[in-house]
Amino acid sequence: MQGGILIIDYGSQYTQLIARKIREYNVYCEIHPYNKISLKLLKTLKPNGIILSGGPNSTLDKGSPHIPKCIKFMSKPILGICYGLQLLINANGGKIKKSISREYGHAKLKILRSSEILPKEWVDKSPNVWMSHGDSISFVPKNFRIIAKSNNNIISIVESKKEKIFGLQFHPEVHHTKYGQNLIKNFVFNICKIKHNWIIDDFIDRKIQEIKKIVKQDNVICGLSGGVDSSVTAHLLHKAIGSNLYCIFVNHGFLRKDEANEVADYYTDKFKKRFITIDASRIFFKNLKLTKDPEKKRKIIGQTFIEVFNKEAAKIDNVKFLAQGTLYPDVIESIPFFGGPTAKIKTHHNVGGLPKRMKLKIIEPLRELFKDEVREVGKKLGLDNNLIKRHPFPGPGLAIRIPGKINKKKIKLLQNIDSVYINFLKEKKLYNKIWQAFAVLLPTKSVGVMGDERTYNFCCSLRAVTSVDGMTADFYLFSKKEFTEISSRIINQVEGVNRVLYDFTSKPPGTIEWE
């Protein structure tokens, strides 16, 4: 990175959203954990500005994360967000206290004076912002001035104009903060004076060169599921290394209805003999037969996937690499991108490296991208538009959409439910309005009445969310008419279901997937 933004991560689940907002402005940024920052790294990166993220810790706790000492030698503009603000206050001689009442959720600001970091939309207004903190400023450093307070009289924006240091008690990166993205934009362009330096075309060219340099004359196996991520990965690799790419499609038995045949037909036509289909459903079902715990499910699926791949890789000469469609949100929710302090949410089957017994090295060309950026890469590479707009589908497939034990009967039942649901969305032209939609087969049954007879069948829950990057999401609100028709279609067309529920949970506090 030369002339971009360095984001120092203190463990916030929103850190990646900061990066996403900055990239929307065609400016490059990198995220590094606070405990990995060194003067050598800073000299290599040469950032034009630094952002300190939020985090789950309190600056009042002994041993809490700190500002790396080498930062003070940078003389670059700094923006501290939430925990980052409190670090800046402490580092400059101010004081932080434990708040009597925690601020979490929506709040209104009272702007006390102008500042170059404020969006123009906030002038003479009381803007809505998103708070998430238990500590607050009790004493402002001498070289700082207060720009705004919350409706609870909590100091919410401070600045040291001379040093170009700014601090926010709220989160401008989440969409709940209205015009928060413009505040970040002001910091990037008006304060840090950065020019546009990040475009997808440059990313594609850079990755192609990186792949060529790493792979050389060796062969690469790509785990191709047919989803957006793996498809873009395969097309990017093919552009870089051509016939040195072998694509393997593993049918684990947890795909959507008729999906296995559709994927096999499409990619056999494209990659010919270098596309290999493996029906491993029997071994996956066997390994998951008695498993209820979602984390164990993911790990078993990941381990089985690797075993299948290892066996198939042995049949191909000169294979040195395994390519995966891992994305940035996958990494964030599994382990920190750079080994930082972010809390683990769940394990992703394709994150975390390979076992020592598998002699392949991992290539993850999309690892630093968000979903919408991946779609843009796919568009640039000429992928079919229907494929690019396809809803995200987890690697473990329907296995994590059946809480508790799974079996072939439950999978078939869920496949039918999912098919009716998705076809309805496409028929009503709702599919492209929704980020992700799917059904969950619940582990409970309920009493119903169908044809004047008592039934005792499964319940399913439908999920539909809107999102930009998958890191935060809101549930999609169907009309009463749409809810009624969806429910009626599922119950009438799918034998074994007599009750349809809907998930009205946003992310956070929930995740998009149930397991």
N, C-alpha and C positions, 0 to 999 in steps of 0.2 A: 504494500500500500504506500502510495506517495501522495500526500496532500489530501487525505480523506479525514474521517472522524474515527477516533479510537473510543470505543465504549468499554469502560471498565466494569466488569460484572461483579456485583455483590450478592447475587443469588436470587434476584427477583424473577418471578415467572413472566414478567413483562419486558425483560431486557431485550429479547428478540424483536419485540414490537418496535422498540426504538430504532433498531437496525432497519426494520422493514419500512418505517416511515421515511428514513433518510434515503433509502434506495429508491423510493418512489420519486424522489427529486433527482435521480440519476447521479447520486453522489455515493462513492464507495465508503464502506465502513467495515471495521472488524471488531469482534467482541473477544476480550481477553479477561480472565479472572484476575482479581486484584493481587492475588498471591503469585502471579506469574509475570508481573510487570517488572521490567528491569531497564536500566539506562541503555543497555545494548539493544533491547527490543525497541525502545522509543527512537533511537537513532536509525534503526532499520525502517520502522514504519513512517517516521516523519509526519505525524498527523498535524492537520491544521487546527484541530480542536479536540477537546476531550469531554466525554460525558460520563459522569458517575451514576450508575444505576441505583435503583431501590434495592431493598433486601429484607430478609426476615429478622435480622438481628437488631439489637438496641445498642447504640453507642455508649449507653450507660453500663453495659455488661463488661466485665473483665475479659480481655482476650478477644473482643469483637473485631471484625474486619476493619482495616485502617486504610488511609490513603498512602500508596507507595511513596517513599521519600523522594524518589527520583522525579516525581511529577513536578515538584516545585522548581526544577531546573529547566522546565520546558518553556515557560513564559508564553503559553498558548491559552486561548479562551477556554474556560471550564464551565460546564453546566452540571449541577448536582440535582438529582431527582429523588425526593423523599429521603431515604437513608443517605443518599449522596449529598443532599443539602445539609443534613445534620453533621456529616463528616467535615464538610467545608466550614461550618460554624465552629466546631471544636478546634480544627486546625488553625483557625485565624483568631483564636482567643475568646470566642463566644461560649455560651453554655446551653446545654440541652437538658430538659426536665421530663419526667414522666407525666403525661397528661392525666388530668382527673377523668376526663371523658375521651375515649378513643373516637377518632373520626374515620369512618369507613363508609364509602359510598358517595352519593351525590352531595355537593356543597356549593355554596355561592361565594364568590369573591367580591370584596370591596376594593377597587383600585384606588390607591392613595396618591400616586404620582406616576408620571410617564416613565417609560423605559423602552430602550430600543428592542428589547426582546418580546414585548407585548404585541399580540396580534392587533391589527387595526380594528378588527371586529369587536374588541373588548373596550374600546374607548367609550367612556360615558355609559358603560353597562355594568351589570353584575353577572359576569359569566358563570356558567355551570362547569364545575370541575369534578374529578374523581379522586377522592382521598382514600388512603389506606395506611394509617399510622397510629401509634400509641404514644410516641414521644413528640415533643414540640420545642421550639426555641424559647428560652427564657431570657437570654441576654444576647443582643446582636453585637458583633465585633465593631470596633470604632470605624474601620474603613468600609463598613457595609451600611446600606440604608434599606429601610422597609419599603417595598413597592406595593404590596397588597396583603390584606388579611382575609380570613374566612368569615362567614357569618357567625362562627363560634368564637371570634376574636383571636384566632390562631394565626400567627405570622406565616404567610403562605408563599410569598415571593420576596427575595432579597437580592441585592446586587452590590458588587464592588466595581463601579464603573471604570475606574482607573486600571485595575488589574484584569478587567473583563471576566469577572467571576459572577455567575448567576446561580441562584438556588430556588428550587420549587418544592413545596411540601406535598403537592399533588402530582398526579401522573398525566402528563400531556399526551403520552403515547397511546392511551386507550381511547376508544371512540366515544366513551362517556364524557370526556372533556371536550366540550364544543370548541372547535377551532384550535385545539391543542396542537394539531399537526402544523398549523401556521406559526405557532410559537417555536417549534423545533426548526421550521424552515427559516425563521428569522435568525436563530442561532447559527445555523449552517451557512447561510448566504450573507446576511448583513453583518454578523459579528465575526465569524471565522473566515469570511471572504473566499469561500470555496467555489470553484467552477465545476460544471457538470463533468464527471469523470467516470461514470459507471453506466454502461449500456449493455444490453443483452448480446448484441453482435460482438462486442469486445470479449464478453464472457465466453461465448462459443469459440471464438478464435483462440483464446487463451487455453481453454480446456482441451481443445483438439491438439494443440502443441504439447501440452503437459502429458496427455495420454500417449502420444507418439514417443515422447522422450522416455517415459516410464516403461511402456510395453516393448518397444523396439520391434524385434521379429518374433516375439513370443505370442502365444494364443491366449485369448480371454474368453471365459465363460460368463455369460450374463444370465442372471435369474430373471426370466421374462414372464410376468404374470398376465400381461395384457392391459394392465392399468396404465394411467398416465405416467407415473414415475418411472416404472421399469421400461415402458415403451420409449420415452424420451431418452433414457439412459442408453438403450440399445441403438437408437438412431444416431445419437451423438458418438458412440463408440464406432459404429459402422462407418461414419463419416471420417473418423480418425484412422482406423486400422483396417477397414474393409473386410477381406476374407479371413483375417486373423480372429474374427469374432464368431463365437458359437453361442447360440441362444438356446437355453434349456427351459422348457415350460413344465413345471411340476404340478400335476393335478393332485392336490392333497385331499380332494373330496369335499372341500368346504367352499367351493365356488358357487356363484349364482346359477340359476337355472339355465341350462344349455350353454353356459359360458365356456366350458372346456372345449367344446367342438368349435365354437365361434373363434376363439383365440388360435386354436390349432390350424384352422382353415386359412385365416388371415395371414399368419406369419410363415406358414409353410410356403405360401405363394410368394412371399417377399424374400425370405432367406433360404429357401430350398432345403438342401441337405444339411445346412448349418443350423437349422432349427430342429430341435429334438424334443419330442413329447414323452413324458414319463408319467404313467399312471401309478402313483404311489399311495392312493387312497387307502388301500388295505392296511399298510403299515402305519399310516397316520392314525386311523381309527383304533388300531390295536394299541398304540402307544398312549392314546388319550382316553381309553375305555373307562377308567375308574377315576379320572381327574375332575375335580370340582373347582379348585382354586384358580382364578384367572391368571395369576402370575405364573403358576406351574404350567398352565395351558400354553402360554406364550413361550416359555422356555422349552417345553417339550416339542412344540411345533418348530421352533428355531433349531433345536438340536437334530430333530429328524430331517429337517430341510437340509442341513449341512451334511448329514450322513448320506442322503440321496445324491446330493451334488458331488460329494467326494467319490462315490462309487461310479458316477457317470463321467466325472472328470478323468478318471483313470483310463477310460476308453479312448480319450482324445490325446494325441501326441502334442508334446511341447506346451502344455497348459500351465501357466504360471500365475494367472490372476482370476479372481472372481469379482464380477461387477455387480453392484447392487444399487437400487434406486432410492437410497436413503436420502431423506430431506432434512433440512434444518430443524423443523418442529419435532421430527422423530427423535433426533439427537437430544434436543432440549428436554423432552419429556422422559428420556431414558437415562442419559448421563450428560453432564455438561459438555458442550462443544469442544472446549479446550481444557477440560479437566477441572472446571471451576466449582463454585459453591452452590450452584442451583439445585434445589431439592428435586429428588427423583419422584416422578409421578407414576410411571409404569414402564415396563420393559417392552421395547420394540424388537420383534424377532430378527431384524436385520441390523441391529445396532450393538456394538460392543466387541467386535473383532471375531476372529475364528479360533477354534480350539487348536492346540499345538499339533495334534495328529493330522490336521488338514494342512497340507503343504502349500496352499494357495495364498496369495496376497490379495488384499481387498482394494478394489477401485470403486470410489463413490463420487463420481463427477458432479452430482447434484447436491452434495452434502451441505453446501453453504446457501442453498436457495430455498425460498418459500414456494408454496404450491402455485400461486399465480405467476411467479417468475418461471417456474418449470413449464407451465402452459405457454408462456411467451416463447421460451426456447423451442418447444415443440412446434409452435406456429412457424418460427423462423426456419426450422428444419423440414417443413413441409408435411407434417403429420395431418391425418384426416381430422377435420373439425369436430366430428362427433366423438372421436377419441380424446381430443384435447379437452373438451368440455365434460368429459365423463366424471361423475362424482368420485371422490376418494373412496378407496376400498382397502381395508387393512390386509396386510400380508397373511395373517392367520385366518382371514375370511370369516365365514359364518360361525366358525368354532367359538369366536368370542362374542357372538350375538345370541348365544344360548347359555345363559347362566346355569351353572351346575354341570352335571354329567351330560355328555352328548352321545348320540347314536345316529345311525343312518336314517331311521324313521323321523327323528327330530329335524335333521338336516333337510330332508326332502320336504317336510312340512314348511320349514322356514323358507326354502327356495320358492315354494309356491306362493307364500304370503308376499315375499319380496317382489316376485314377478308381477303380481296383481298391483301392488303399490306403485312400483316404478313405471309400469305401463300406464297407470292412471295419470301420474305426473306428466309423462310425455304427451299423452292424449290431450290433457288440459293445458299444455304449454306452460307448465309450472316447473319443469325439470331444471331449466337453465336459470330460473330465479332463485333456486335453492343451492346452497353450497354442498350439502350432503343430506341424503335421505335414506333411511333403512328401517327395517323391522327387527324387533327383538322377540324371540320366543321365550316367554317367561316360564319358570319352573313350577308354576302353579296352574291348577285347573279350577274351573268355576261351573256352577250349575246354570243351565240355560233352558229355554223352551224353543224348540224348532219343530214346526209341523204338529203342534199340540202334544209333542213328546218331550220328556225330560232329557237333557243332554248334560254331559259332564266332560267338557273338553278344555283344551289349552287356551290361555290368554296370550295375546301378543300386544306389544307396545310399539307404536310408530314414533319415529324420530325424524325431524326435519329441521335443519338449522341454516342460518345465513351467516357468512363469515367472509373475511378478506384473506386471511392467512392461516386459519385453523387454530390459532393460539387463543383467540376469544371467539365466542359465537353466541348468537341469540336464536331462540326457537322461532321457527316460521309459524305465523298464525294463519291457518286456513280459515275460510269462512265456514259458517254452520252448514251450508249446503255442501261444501267440499268434504267436511268431516263426515257428514252423513253418508255421502256417496262412497267414500273410501271404505268406511266401516261396513257398509252393506255389501260392497263388492267382495271384500275379503271373506266375510262370513258365508256368503252365498256360493262363492267359487272355490273356497278352500275347505275341504272336509277335515275336521279335527280342531277347528277354532270356533268358539262361540262368543268371544268377548274381545273387543279392540280398545286399547287405551292409547293415550297420547302423552308424550313426554314434554312437559312445559318447563324444562330446566335449561338455563343458559350456562355457558362456560366462561369463567367460573360461576358458580361453585362446582358444577359437574364437569366431566369430560364429555367430548362428543360421543365417543363409543362408551358402551356400558362396562366393558371389561378391558 
